[in-house]
Amino acid sequence: MAITVESAKTALQRVEDPELSRPLADVGMLGDVTVEGDDVTVVLTLTTPACPYKERLQDDVTAALKAAGAANVTIRWTSNVPERNIMADDPCPGVKNIVLVMSGKGGVGKSTVAANLTLALNRLGCRVGLLDADMYGPSVPTMLGVMGRPTSSDGQRFLPLERFGVKLMSIGFLLEDARQAVVWRGPMIQNALLQFMKDVDWGTLDYLILDLPPGTGDIVLTISQKLRTTGAVVVTTPQEVALQDVYKSVSMAQKVGIPILGVVENESYFICDGCSARHELFGSGGGQKIAEFAGAPLLGQIPLDPSVREWGDAGTPVVQAAPESSVGRAFLEVAQRLAAKVSVQDLGRGGSLRIDRSGGQQRFLPIVR
């Protein structure tokens, strides 16, 4: 029996999105279906250009349509990234998702992870910006190889600098001397962060990545009070001395209502050039412990590789310089899993803030996002 548009749509009703476990039509992913003879063309709208399940979706859709009588199946891909709850007074109304990269511990490679995830998302087809929110120790100018001052587009808002197609902002762009210390009290730091959010013309972005300073201080509190974020990525290394501080960072995020999107274990292992053996120099299992404590997935383990440091110091993060390397692929895979988690977070959120009267985990700030 010849396939028709109706029978094709019926067959596609049984295909589910692998991440959401819901039929494609129910989550708005199924677009136009056309049939010419026994050839079927389907438009599928992904929830992110960085979708890690694109090949699986293609296989599932093709199998369902061929079982219904199609001889040839063509899929046309589009994307529409879901967005966080954006209120009327939001400082960045054109930014669909604000993702925090945080850690309670300094020296775990948080800025390295933030820079490489930003460039990974960009390479996967997303519109991305990176805000260096570490006012005391800005790393973006060095890691991205960017110098210069932002210019004003209309006399009121600044245009972010750009490199590799990514929009960038850092206090480092405004310093006369890169070795100059920023000696500010907390309120000045908070005001500077808010200015970077609302007085910078970020335009339309799928994701704005915020590289936060270590610790549980003013910056995180300001963000929780003033911004509607999508959630946070927590960075750790495997050793116990790092975990004890990272636990505190997770606890703080939970208390102020910032969802934990996932955990990245940096410097997880080292592959020896001579013996090709895997050496866990800083122990093992730390990232999984943090993930279990946070109730979030372990997004990935990044190997300890000298090229990460070398390319970062040269101003071209390894994802941009060597995307096919083992560590480059590791960052790309983490970016895909993060993008998928963001889509689930946004689609499952359903509405604005509401009061939590259960007396449960949100007892410190009774708000559910």
Secondary structure, DSSP 8 states (H G I E B T S, - for coil): ----HHHHHHHHTT-B-TTT-SBGGGGT-EEEEEEETTEEEEEEEES-TT-TTHHHHHHHHHHHHHHTT-SEEEEEEEE--------TT-S-TTBS-EEEEE-SSTTS-HHHHHHHHHHHHHHTT--EEEEE--SSS--HHHHTT--S--EESSSSSEE-EEETTEEEEEGGGG-SSTT------HHHHHHHHHHHHHSB---SBSEEEEE--SSSSHHHHHHHHH----EEEEEE-SSHHHHHHHHHHHHHHHHTT--EEEEEE-S--EE-TTT--EE-TT-SSHHHHHHHHHT--EEEE----HHHHHHHHTTS-HHHH-TTSHHHHHHHHHHHHHHHHHHHHHHHH-SS-EE--S-STTSSS-EE-
